[in-house]
């Protein structure tokens, strides 16, 4: 995978980070996904952060 297309999604607790491949047409929009956070033991909104 090219490093240009990778995104980092950080949990609200700040302990977990997901890495995801980005699509070019979504480049100007900050991505947020609802994923499971092991530390909080529930689903949380992971938001895009700087690399």
LORO-423663 format. One record per residue: residue in one letter; x, y, z of N, C-alpha, C, O in turn. Coordinates in Angstrom, 3 decimals. Example, Ala and Ser with C-alpha at 12.3 -4.5 7.8 and 13.67 -1.06 7.14 Angstrom:
2
REC  residu       nc1       nc2       nc3      cac1      cac2      cac3       cc1       cc2       cc3       oc1       oc2       oc3
REC       A    13.190    -5.690     7.800    12.300    -4.500     7.800    13.200    -3.300     7.800    14.236    -3.319     8.465
REC       S    12.850    -2.250     7.080    13.670    -1.060     7.140    12.900     0.030     7.870    13.409     1.138     8.039
! end
This chain:
51
REC  residu       nc1       nc2       nc3      cac1      cac2      cac3       cc1       cc2       cc3       oc1       oc2       oc3
REC       X     0.839    -1.187     0.000     0.000     0.000     0.000     0.878     1.242     0.000     1.905     1.296     0.676
REC       X     0.469     2.204    -0.744     1.168     3.471    -0.773     0.885     4.246     0.509    -0.242     4.237     1.004
REC       X     1.885     4.906     1.038     1.716     5.661     2.281     0.834     6.892     2.085     0.289     7.419     3.055
REC       X     0.685     7.359     0.842    -0.151     8.522     0.567    -1.624     8.225     0.813    -2.386     9.126     1.165
REC       X    -2.030     6.980     0.633    -3.435     6.618     0.725    -3.842     6.098     2.097    -4.995     5.703     2.269
REC       X    -2.954     6.082     3.072    -3.284     5.544     4.385    -3.838     6.623     5.303    -3.387     7.769     5.285
REC       X    -4.826     6.235     6.107    -5.410     7.118     7.110    -5.211     6.503     8.482    -5.135     5.281     8.613
REC       X    -5.127     7.337     9.501    -5.093     6.852    10.875    -6.369     7.304    11.558    -6.702     8.489    11.551
REC       X    -7.080     6.361    12.146    -8.311     6.641    12.876    -8.033     6.393    14.348    -7.650     5.290    14.739
REC       X    -8.229     7.432    15.170    -7.900     7.347    16.589    -9.167     7.306    17.425   -10.153     7.975    17.114
REC       X    -9.130     6.512    18.492   -10.290     6.365    19.374   -10.407     7.572    20.300    -9.435     8.305    20.482
REC       X   -11.586     7.788    20.890   -11.758     8.900    21.831   -10.898     8.744    23.085   -10.487     9.742    23.677
REC       X   -10.622     7.510    23.493    -9.773     7.295    24.665    -8.301     7.532    24.333    -7.482     7.732    25.230
REC       X    -7.969     7.511    23.049    -6.609     7.789    22.612    -5.682     6.591    22.669    -4.483     6.725    22.420
REC       X    -6.216     5.420    22.991    -5.359     4.254    23.148    -5.280     3.393    21.898    -4.290     2.689    21.701
REC       X    -6.290     3.432    21.057    -6.324     2.573    19.873    -6.239     3.382    18.592    -6.773     4.488    18.504
REC       X    -5.563     2.820    17.602    -5.454     3.453    16.294    -5.708     2.396    15.224    -5.080     1.337    15.229
REC       X    -6.621     2.682    14.317    -6.862     1.842    13.152    -6.205     2.502    11.955    -6.193     3.728    11.851
REC       X    -5.659     1.703    11.051    -5.107     2.205     9.801    -6.019     1.732     8.683    -6.410     0.566     8.628
REC       X    -6.346     2.646     7.806    -7.310     2.338     6.751    -6.838     2.957     5.446    -6.177     3.995     5.444
REC       X    -7.178     2.317     4.343    -6.848     2.835     3.025    -7.886     3.885     2.634    -9.082     3.681     2.844
REC       X    -7.443     4.995     2.072    -8.326     6.097     1.703    -8.619     6.070     0.210    -7.792     5.641    -0.595
REC       X    -9.795     6.530    -0.139   -10.135     6.713    -1.541    -9.860     8.165    -1.918   -10.037     9.067    -1.099
REC       X    -9.436     8.383    -3.131    -9.036     9.717    -3.578   -10.170    10.729    -3.522    -9.924    11.894    -3.207
REC       X   -11.397    10.329    -3.815   -12.489    11.297    -3.864   -12.924    11.769    -2.474   -13.655    12.753    -2.368
REC       X   -12.494    11.095    -1.414   -12.820    11.517    -0.053   -11.673    12.275     0.605   -11.663    12.432     1.826
REC       X   -10.718    12.740    -0.170    -9.505    13.332     0.381    -9.768    14.616     1.161    -9.020    14.920     2.090
REC       X   -10.799    15.376     0.817   -11.022    16.653     1.486   -11.965    16.542     2.684   -12.203    17.537     3.369
REC       X   -12.501    15.358     2.946   -13.447    15.165     4.040   -12.784    14.339     5.137   -12.179    13.305     4.854
REC       X   -12.895    14.794     6.403   -12.373    14.022     7.529   -13.279    12.828     7.775   -14.499    12.972     7.860
REC       X   -12.690    11.673     7.886   -13.441    10.437     8.021   -13.665    10.110     9.494   -12.770    10.308    10.316
REC       X   -14.850     9.613     9.830   -15.114     9.104    11.174   -15.939     7.832    11.042   -16.946     7.798    10.334
REC       X   -15.501     6.794    11.729   -16.154     5.492    11.666   -16.463     5.007    13.074   -15.732     5.298    14.020
REC       X   -17.545     4.270    13.197   -17.907     3.684    14.479   -17.312     2.280    14.530   -17.717     1.404    13.766
REC       X   -16.350     2.066    15.432   -15.660     0.789    15.561   -15.646     0.390    17.040   -15.990     1.190    17.910
REC       X   -15.250    -0.843    17.310   -15.190    -1.339    18.681   -13.874    -0.929    19.323   -12.805    -1.166    18.761
REC       X   -13.950    -0.315    20.499   -12.775     0.087    21.268   -12.591    -0.916    22.401   -13.464    -1.051    23.258
REC       X   -11.466    -1.617    22.411   -11.224    -2.651    23.417   -11.065    -2.061    24.815   -11.470    -2.682    25.797
REC       X   -10.491    -0.886    24.912   -10.277    -0.256    26.218   -11.603     0.151    26.854   -11.816    -0.080    28.044
REC       X   -12.495     0.754    26.069   -13.801     1.177    26.576   -14.807     0.032    26.614   -15.827     0.108    27.299
REC       X   -14.505    -1.034    25.866   -15.374    -2.212    25.743   -16.749    -1.876    25.186   -17.760    -2.440    25.605
REC       X   -16.771    -0.950    24.238   -18.003    -0.613    23.530   -17.635     0.046    22.207   -16.469     0.341    21.945
REC       X   -18.645     0.270    21.386   -18.404     0.934    20.105   -18.211     2.418    20.339   -18.911     3.031    21.145
REC       X   -17.252     2.989    19.622   -16.950     4.407    19.745   -16.668     4.969    18.354   -16.391     4.226    17.413
REC       X   -16.744     6.282    18.247   -16.481     6.948    16.968   -14.985     7.223    16.864   -14.425     7.983    17.655
REC       X   -14.353     6.602    15.888   -12.940     6.814    15.615   -12.834     7.910    14.569   -13.480     7.834    13.524
REC       X   -12.016     8.939    14.841   -11.885    10.071    13.928   -10.504    10.092    13.296    -9.525     9.620    13.875
REC       X   -10.450    10.650    12.100    -9.196    10.736    11.354    -8.263    11.739    12.023    -8.677    12.837    12.394
REC       X    -6.999    11.349    12.173    -5.977    12.231    12.735    -4.808    12.321    11.767    -4.721    11.565    10.800
REC       X    -3.912    13.261    12.048    -2.746    13.445    11.205    -1.788    12.269    11.368    -1.730    11.660    12.436
REC       X    -1.041    11.948    10.322    -0.095    10.821    10.360     1.056    11.089    11.285     1.940    10.244    11.432
! end
